[in-house]
Amino acid sequence: MKKMKALISALLVTAMSLSLFACGEEGKSSESYKELDSSKREEINSLVTEDELLTGELENKTIKWMSDWDINPDGTGKNVPTDLAVFQERYGGQVEWHKVTWDNRYEKLAEAINSGEGIDFFYAGNLDAFPKGAVRGMFQPIDDYIDFSSPLWEDVQEANDSAMWNGNHYMAIVQATGDKVACVYNRKTIEEAGLEDPAKLYEKGEWDWDAFQEMLEAFVDTDNQKYGIDGWWFEFGLMNTTGVPAVGLEDGVLVNNLADSSMERVQNWLYDLYSTNCIAIGVGDYGWTAKPQYIGEGKLLFYPVGLYSFYREASQWQGEFGEDAFFVPMPKDPESDEYYIPVGIESYVMVKGAQNPEGVAKYLDCKRYTLIDEEINAIADQQMIDDYGWTEEMVEMKASMQELADANPIVDYSTGVSTDCSDLLDGYLRNTARGTPWNETYDAIYGTLDTYLEEINANPVLNTAE
């Protein structure tokens, strides 16, 4: 993929204006949260009105969004993001939220498709929508609405072409994202333990598995409530640093990578971390519940998690991780020539029966525009500081993580195969971090994963939304 000109993405879960609808499961209700400062809105308007990259007009200015999270402002302190402000100012666009829960979102989407409700778009960045949603006929190709060779999209054309299914583009990949999993820590805890700041190690090119493990082993003392690594993200976060996904997508075919030597190596390392008490869950009196607040209390060294945990007002993320919280990328695999990190994809799918596909395409154009226009991008950077209490150093670290993602956008498609496949790997691939040798896990799941992939590769489109 070509390196993007801008490094900071418009926020994934930020917001629209006060006037937009929030359509819940019990009907429509208006919400009152933050509104973009009028001077910022005027600045955006002046930048986008005459820009030739954003073309055409919209007759239907409303697009229907179904998700468990709102694109509109909410109680986290999120403001109107630059991409939606561009959509508003250039096209007069608005987003209508159709609220669902995480657990029932696919059930509700199928109901909406079958009833002809006209839902327009759905989030694919969770990586569980594709390719299974295309196979089941829940989503439609977007090739008639987005030209991936155009100036707005050419930087991510390769990424979009690599994710084609049955000869069509079903996902619109806005960008590969570097914020999927960061290694969160508290600088005060690091200093009091006499350890070197991971940010300094990263700056020197010394932040790798070895440094990570050395810090854990120096810190962990379970008898005195000093624990190592916690959370639901660390196993896959560390696995991803090898650059080898459990399930890859190559030339439109899903591929089983469990037999790759890198997978064996990282799984054996996770077992080693477990054996030396570096993994907090289940050790001593820690229990089996994640405790992110232990970062702020100085009891836990590392808590890998998506940077969405910092896309909140400062009082919220500092209340959990402490005032001295910071983050770095996951540590580099010392045997890899490249620096791979967990990569997400900010991506969207167009729903079968969408009533305003043109509107979705223009909205996604606006998202791309915020990434390649330096002046608009600078506004997005400042929002992180103004709305979330970030420091310049935090903005720069996020940008560095984005650079790593742009350079090596390796994506794991295992959650997009099927629920059975996702459940299988989500459970079994964590086992080495709980004391099960890798060879036992491999023998138990390799053949089953092969069967799942063969089935979907053989039946690329079933044409049913159910």
C-alpha positions as CSV (number, residue, x, y, z in Angstrom):
1,M,0.0,0.0,0.0
2,K,1.2,3.5,-0.8
3,K,2.1,5.5,2.3
4,M,-0.6,7.9,3.2
5,K,0.2,11.6,3.2
6,A,-1.5,12.1,6.5
7,L,-0.9,10.1,9.6
8,I,-3.7,10.8,12.0
9,S,-7.1,9.4,11.1
10,A,-10.4,11.1,11.6
11,L,-11.7,9.5,14.7
12,L,-13.6,6.2,14.2
13,V,-16.2,6.8,16.8
14,T,-16.7,10.5,16.8
15,A,-19.5,12.6,16.1
16,M,-22.0,14.6,14.1
17,S,-23.9,17.8,14.9
18,L,-26.6,18.4,17.5
19,S,-29.3,18.4,14.9
20,L,-28.9,14.8,13.8
21,F,-31.3,12.0,14.6
22,A,-30.4,9.1,17.0
23,C,-32.7,6.3,15.9
24,G,-32.9,3.8,18.8
25,E,-34.6,0.5,19.1
26,E,-37.5,2.3,20.8
27,G,-37.8,5.1,18.3
28,K,-36.1,8.4,17.6
29,S,-34.7,10.6,20.2
30,S,-32.7,13.8,20.0
31,E,-29.3,14.0,21.7
32,S,-27.4,17.1,22.9
33,Y,-23.7,16.8,23.1
34,K,-20.7,18.8,21.8
35,E,-20.9,20.9,18.7
36,L,-18.0,21.9,16.6
37,D,-16.7,25.4,17.3
38,S,-18.1,27.9,14.8
39,S,-14.7,29.1,13.8
40,K,-13.5,25.6,13.0
41,R,-16.7,25.0,11.0
42,E,-16.1,28.1,9.0
43,E,-12.5,27.1,8.4
44,I,-13.5,23.7,7.1
45,N,-16.2,25.3,4.9
46,S,-13.7,27.6,3.3
47,L,-11.3,24.7,2.6
48,V,-13.8,22.3,1.1
49,T,-16.2,24.5,-0.9
50,E,-13.8,25.1,-3.8
51,D,-11.7,21.9,-3.6
52,E,-11.9,19.9,-6.8
53,L,-11.3,16.6,-5.1
54,L,-14.8,16.6,-3.7
55,T,-17.1,16.6,-6.7
56,G,-20.9,16.5,-7.4
57,E,-23.9,17.2,-5.2
58,L,-26.3,15.1,-3.2
59,E,-30.1,15.2,-3.7
60,N,-30.7,12.8,-0.8
61,K,-28.6,14.2,2.0
62,T,-29.4,11.6,4.7
63,I,-27.5,8.2,5.1
64,K,-28.7,5.5,7.4
65,W,-26.1,4.0,9.7
66,M,-26.7,0.8,11.7
67,S,-24.3,0.1,14.5
68,D,-24.0,-0.4,18.3
69,W,-22.1,2.9,18.4
70,D,-23.2,6.3,17.1
71,I,-21.3,8.5,14.7
72,N,-22.9,11.4,16.5
73,P,-21.4,13.0,19.7
74,D,-21.8,11.1,22.9
75,G,-21.0,11.1,26.6
76,T,-17.3,10.5,26.1
77,G,-16.7,14.1,25.1
78,K,-16.2,13.4,21.5
79,N,-16.8,16.3,19.2
80,V,-17.9,16.5,15.6
81,P,-15.0,14.9,13.7
82,T,-13.5,16.6,10.7
83,D,-14.8,14.0,8.2
84,L,-18.4,14.5,9.2
85,A,-17.9,18.3,9.3
86,V,-16.6,18.1,5.7
87,F,-19.7,16.0,4.8
88,Q,-22.0,18.5,6.3
89,E,-20.3,21.6,4.9
90,R,-19.7,20.3,1.4
91,Y,-22.8,18.2,0.8
92,G,-25.2,19.2,3.6
93,G,-25.1,15.6,4.6
94,Q,-26.3,14.0,7.8
95,V,-26.1,10.6,9.4
96,E,-29.2,8.9,10.9
97,W,-28.3,6.3,13.5
98,H,-30.2,3.1,13.8
99,K,-29.2,1.8,17.1
100,V,-28.5,-1.9,17.8
101,T,-26.5,-3.8,20.4
102,W,-23.2,-5.5,19.8
103,D,-24.8,-8.9,20.2
104,N,-27.9,-8.4,18.0
105,R,-26.4,-6.2,15.3
106,Y,-26.4,-8.9,12.6
107,E,-29.8,-10.2,13.5
108,K,-31.2,-6.6,13.3
109,L,-29.4,-6.0,10.1
110,A,-30.9,-9.1,8.5
111,E,-34.3,-8.0,9.7
112,A,-33.8,-4.5,8.2
113,I,-32.7,-6.0,4.9
114,N,-35.6,-8.4,4.7
115,S,-38.1,-5.6,5.6
116,G,-36.7,-3.2,3.0
117,E,-35.8,-0.6,5.7
118,G,-33.1,0.9,3.5
119,I,-30.1,0.8,5.8
120,D,-27.2,2.3,3.9
121,F,-24.0,1.3,5.5
122,F,-22.4,-0.8,8.3
123,Y,-19.0,-0.9,10.0
124,A,-16.5,-3.4,8.7
125,G,-13.6,-2.3,10.9
126,N,-14.4,-5.0,13.5
127,L,-13.2,-7.5,10.9
128,D,-16.2,-9.7,11.4
129,A,-18.3,-8.4,8.5
130,F,-16.1,-9.5,5.7
131,P,-16.1,-11.8,3.9
132,K,-19.0,-13.6,5.6
133,G,-21.4,-10.7,5.0
134,A,-20.6,-10.8,1.3
135,V,-21.0,-14.6,1.2
136,R,-24.4,-14.3,2.9
137,G,-25.6,-11.5,0.6
138,M,-26.0,-8.9,3.4
139,F,-23.8,-6.4,1.6
140,Q,-23.5,-5.3,-2.0
141,P,-20.5,-4.4,-4.2
142,I,-19.5,-0.8,-4.1
143,D,-17.6,-0.6,-7.5
144,D,-20.4,1.4,-9.1
145,Y,-20.0,4.2,-6.5
146,I,-16.3,4.5,-5.6
147,D,-13.4,4.8,-8.1
148,F,-10.4,3.4,-6.2
149,S,-8.1,4.8,-8.8
150,S,-9.2,8.4,-8.2
151,P,-7.0,10.9,-6.5
152,L,-9.0,10.5,-3.3
153,W,-8.5,6.8,-3.1
154,E,-5.3,5.9,-5.0
155,D,-3.3,5.7,-1.8
156,V,-5.4,2.8,-0.6
157,Q,-6.3,1.2,-4.0
158,E,-3.8,-1.6,-3.4
159,A,-5.3,-2.4,0.0
160,N,-8.9,-2.3,-1.4
161,D,-7.9,-4.5,-4.3
162,S,-6.3,-7.0,-2.0
163,A,-9.6,-7.4,-0.1
164,M,-11.7,-8.2,-3.2
165,W,-14.2,-11.1,-2.9
166,N,-15.6,-13.0,-5.8
167,G,-14.2,-10.4,-8.2
168,N,-15.8,-7.4,-6.5
169,H,-15.1,-4.7,-3.9
170,Y,-17.4,-5.2,-0.9
171,M,-15.4,-3.2,1.6
172,A,-14.4,0.4,1.3
173,I,-11.1,0.5,3.2
174,V,-10.5,4.1,4.2
175,Q,-7.1,3.3,5.7
176,A,-5.1,0.7,7.6
177,T,-5.1,1.8,11.2
178,G,-2.3,1.7,13.7
179,D,-4.4,2.2,16.8
180,K,-5.9,-1.3,17.1
181,V,-3.7,-2.3,20.0
182,A,-1.3,-0.1,21.9
183,C,0.8,-1.1,24.9
184,V,-0.5,1.1,27.7
185,Y,1.6,1.8,30.8
186,N,2.0,4.4,33.6
187,R,5.2,6.4,33.5
188,K,5.2,6.9,37.3
189,T,5.1,3.2,37.8
190,I,8.0,2.7,35.3
191,E,10.1,5.3,37.0
192,E,9.4,4.0,40.6
193,A,10.4,0.5,39.4
194,G,13.7,1.8,38.1
195,L,12.9,0.8,34.5
196,E,13.5,2.6,31.3
197,D,10.5,4.3,29.7
198,P,9.3,2.2,26.8
199,A,8.8,5.4,24.7
200,K,12.6,6.0,25.1
201,L,13.3,2.4,24.1
202,Y,11.1,2.8,21.1
203,E,12.8,6.0,20.1
204,K,16.2,4.2,20.2
205,G,14.9,1.2,18.3
206,E,15.2,-1.1,21.3
207,W,11.6,-1.8,22.1
208,D,11.2,-5.4,21.2
209,W,10.1,-8.7,22.7
210,D,13.3,-9.1,24.7
211,A,13.1,-5.6,26.3
212,F,9.4,-6.2,27.0
213,Q,10.0,-9.5,28.7
214,E,13.0,-8.2,30.7
215,M,10.8,-5.4,32.1
216,L,8.1,-7.8,33.0
217,E,10.4,-10.1,34.8
218,A,12.1,-7.2,36.7
219,F,8.7,-5.9,37.8
220,V,6.6,-8.9,38.6
221,D,6.3,-9.7,42.3
222,T,2.9,-11.3,42.9
223,D,3.4,-11.5,46.7
224,N,3.5,-7.7,46.7
225,Q,0.8,-7.1,44.1
226,K,3.1,-6.3,41.3
227,Y,1.7,-7.9,38.2
228,G,2.8,-8.1,34.6
229,I,0.5,-8.0,31.6
230,D,-3.3,-8.0,31.6
231,G,-6.3,-7.5,29.3
232,W,-8.2,-9.3,26.5
233,W,-6.0,-7.9,23.7
234,F,-2.5,-8.9,24.6
235,E,-2.4,-12.4,23.1
236,F,-3.5,-11.4,19.6
237,G,-1.7,-8.1,19.9
238,L,1.6,-10.0,20.4
239,M,0.8,-12.6,17.8
240,N,0.3,-9.9,15.2
241,T,3.8,-8.6,15.7
242,T,5.1,-11.5,13.7
243,G,3.4,-10.2,10.6
244,V,1.7,-13.6,10.0
245,P,-2.0,-13.6,10.6
246,A,-3.8,-16.7,11.6
247,V,-6.0,-16.4,8.6
248,G,-4.8,-14.4,5.6
249,L,-6.5,-13.4,2.3
250,E,-4.3,-14.0,-0.7
251,D,-5.6,-13.5,-4.3
252,G,-9.2,-13.7,-3.1
253,V,-8.7,-17.0,-1.2
254,L,-8.6,-17.4,2.6
255,V,-5.4,-19.1,3.9
256,N,-4.6,-21.1,7.0
257,N,-1.3,-19.9,8.6
258,L,-1.3,-21.9,11.8
259,A,1.5,-24.1,10.5
260,D,3.8,-21.1,9.9
261,S,7.0,-21.2,12.0
262,S,6.3,-17.6,13.2
263,M,3.0,-18.7,14.7
264,E,4.8,-21.6,16.6
265,R,7.5,-19.2,17.8
266,V,5.1,-16.5,19.2
267,Q,2.9,-19.2,20.8
268,N,5.9,-20.7,22.6
269,W,6.9,-17.3,23.8
270,L,3.5,-16.7,25.2
271,Y,3.8,-20.0,27.1
272,D,7.2,-18.8,28.4
273,L,5.6,-15.5,29.7
274,Y,2.9,-17.6,31.4
275,S,5.5,-19.9,33.0
276,T,7.4,-16.9,34.5
277,N,4.2,-15.3,36.0
278,C,4.4,-12.4,33.6
279,I,0.8,-12.8,32.6
280,A,-1.4,-11.4,35.4
281,I,-4.7,-13.2,34.8
282,G,-5.0,-16.2,37.1
283,V,-1.7,-15.5,38.9
284,G,-1.7,-15.4,42.7
285,D,-4.7,-13.5,44.0
286,Y,-5.2,-11.6,40.7
287,G,-8.3,-13.5,39.7
288,W,-9.8,-13.9,36.2
289,T,-11.1,-10.4,35.7
290,A,-9.2,-7.8,33.7
291,K,-8.1,-4.9,35.9
292,P,-7.1,-1.9,33.8
293,Q,-7.4,0.3,36.9
294,Y,-4.3,-1.4,38.2
295,I,-2.3,0.6,35.7
296,G,-3.3,3.8,37.5
297,E,-2.7,2.2,40.9
298,G,0.8,1.1,40.1
299,K,0.1,-2.6,40.4
300,L,0.2,-3.6,36.7
301,L,3.0,-2.9,34.3
302,F,1.3,-3.3,30.8
303,Y,-2.3,-3.2,29.6
304,P,-2.5,-3.6,25.8
305,V,-5.7,-2.2,24.5
306,G,-7.1,-0.3,21.5
307,L,-6.5,3.5,21.6
308,Y,-10.3,3.9,21.7
309,S,-9.7,3.8,25.5
310,F,-8.0,7.3,25.1
311,Y,-10.7,8.7,22.7
312,R,-12.5,10.1,25.8
313,E,-12.2,13.2,27.9
314,A,-9.0,13.3,30.0
315,S,-10.9,12.7,33.2
316,Q,-12.2,9.4,31.9
317,W,-9.0,7.8,30.6
318,Q,-6.9,9.3,33.4
319,G,-9.4,8.0,36.0
320,E,-8.7,4.5,34.7
321,F,-5.0,4.6,33.8
322,G,-3.7,7.5,35.9
323,E,-2.5,11.0,35.0
324,D,0.9,9.6,33.9
325,A,-0.5,7.1,31.5
326,F,1.1,6.8,28.1
327,F,1.3,4.2,25.3
328,V,3.7,2.8,22.7
329,P,3.3,0.3,19.9
330,M,3.4,-3.4,20.7
331,P,7.0,-4.5,20.9
332,K,8.8,-5.6,17.7
333,D,9.4,-9.2,16.9
334,P,13.3,-9.3,17.2
335,E,13.5,-12.0,14.4
336,S,11.5,-9.9,11.9
337,D,13.1,-7.6,9.4
338,E,10.1,-5.3,9.6
339,Y,8.2,-3.7,12.5
340,Y,4.8,-5.3,12.4
341,I,2.0,-4.2,14.8
342,P,-1.6,-5.2,15.1
343,V,-3.3,-3.5,12.2
344,G,-7.0,-2.7,11.9
345,I,-8.8,-1.4,8.9
346,E,-11.2,1.6,9.0
347,S,-13.6,0.2,6.6
348,Y,-17.3,0.2,5.7
349,V,-19.7,-2.0,3.7
350,M,-22.7,-1.0,1.8
351,V,-25.9,-2.8,2.8
352,K,-28.0,-4.8,0.4
353,G,-31.0,-2.6,-0.5
354,A,-29.3,0.6,0.5
355,Q,-31.6,3.6,-0.2
356,N,-28.8,6.1,-0.6
357,P,-25.6,4.5,-1.9
358,E,-24.4,7.7,-3.5
359,G,-24.6,9.5,-0.1
360,V,-22.5,6.8,1.5
361,A,-19.9,7.1,-1.3
362,K,-19.7,10.9,-0.7
363,Y,-19.4,10.5,3.0
364,L,-16.5,8.0,2.5
365,D,-14.9,10.5,0.0
366,C,-15.0,13.0,2.9
367,K,-13.3,10.6,5.2
368,R,-10.5,10.1,2.6
369,Y,-10.3,13.8,2.1
370,T,-9.5,14.4,5.8
371,L,-6.6,12.0,5.5
372,I,-4.9,13.5,2.5
373,D,-5.5,17.3,3.1
374,E,-2.9,18.6,5.5
375,E,-4.9,21.6,6.7
376,I,-8.0,19.5,7.5
377,N,-5.7,16.9,9.1
378,A,-4.2,19.5,11.4
379,I,-7.7,20.3,12.6
380,A,-8.2,16.6,13.5
381,D,-4.9,16.6,15.4
382,Q,-5.9,19.6,17.4
383,Q,-9.2,17.9,18.3
384,M,-7.3,15.2,20.1
385,I,-5.6,17.8,22.3
386,D,-8.7,20.0,22.9
387,D,-11.3,17.3,23.4
388,Y,-9.3,14.5,25.0
389,G,-6.6,16.2,26.8
390,W,-3.8,14.6,24.8
391,T,-0.3,16.0,24.8
392,E,1.7,16.7,21.6
393,E,3.8,13.6,22.5
394,M,0.7,11.4,22.5
395,V,-0.4,12.7,19.1
396,E,3.1,12.1,17.7
397,M,3.1,8.5,19.1
398,K,-0.2,7.8,17.5
399,A,1.2,9.1,14.2
400,S,4.2,6.9,14.5
401,M,2.0,3.9,15.1
402,Q,0.0,4.9,12.0
403,E,3.3,5.0,10.0
404,L,4.0,1.4,11.1
405,A,0.5,0.3,10.0
406,D,0.9,2.1,6.6
407,A,4.2,0.4,6.0
408,N,3.1,-3.1,6.8
409,P,-0.7,-3.5,6.7
410,I,-1.1,-7.1,7.6
411,V,-4.7,-8.0,8.5
412,D,-6.1,-11.1,10.2
413,Y,-9.4,-12.2,8.6
414,S,-10.3,-15.0,11.0
415,T,-13.2,-13.1,12.6
416,G,-14.7,-12.5,9.2
417,V,-14.9,-16.2,8.2
418,S,-17.7,-17.3,10.4
419,T,-18.8,-17.2,14.1
420,D,-17.6,-20.8,14.5
421,C,-14.1,-19.9,13.2
422,S,-13.9,-16.8,15.3
423,D,-14.9,-18.6,18.4
424,L,-12.5,-21.5,17.7
425,L,-9.4,-19.2,17.3
426,D,-10.4,-16.7,20.0
427,G,-10.5,-19.5,22.5
428,Y,-7.7,-21.8,21.5
429,L,-5.1,-19.2,20.4
430,R,-5.1,-17.8,24.0
431,N,-4.4,-21.2,25.5
432,T,-0.6,-21.0,25.6
433,A,-1.0,-17.8,27.7
434,R,-2.9,-20.0,30.1
435,G,-0.4,-22.9,30.3
436,T,-1.3,-25.2,27.4
437,P,1.7,-26.2,25.1
438,W,1.3,-25.0,21.5
439,N,1.6,-28.5,20.0
440,E,-1.6,-29.5,21.8
441,T,-3.5,-26.5,20.6
442,Y,-2.2,-26.9,17.0
443,D,-3.2,-30.6,16.8
444,A,-6.7,-29.7,18.2
445,I,-7.6,-27.0,15.7
446,Y,-5.6,-27.0,12.5
447,G,-7.8,-29.5,10.6
448,T,-11.0,-27.7,11.8
449,L,-9.8,-24.4,10.6
450,D,-8.9,-25.9,7.3
451,T,-12.5,-27.2,7.0
452,Y,-14.0,-23.7,7.8
453,L,-11.8,-22.0,5.1
454,E,-12.4,-24.7,2.5
455,E,-16.2,-24.3,2.9
456,I,-16.3,-20.5,2.5
457,N,-13.6,-20.5,-0.3
458,A,-15.8,-23.0,-2.2
459,N,-19.0,-21.0,-1.8
460,P,-18.1,-17.3,-2.2
461,V,-21.7,-16.1,-2.5
462,L,-24.8,-17.7,-1.0
463,N,-27.1,-14.8,-1.8
464,T,-29.1,-14.8,1.4
465,A,-29.3,-12.1,4.1
466,E,-30.4,-14.7,6.7
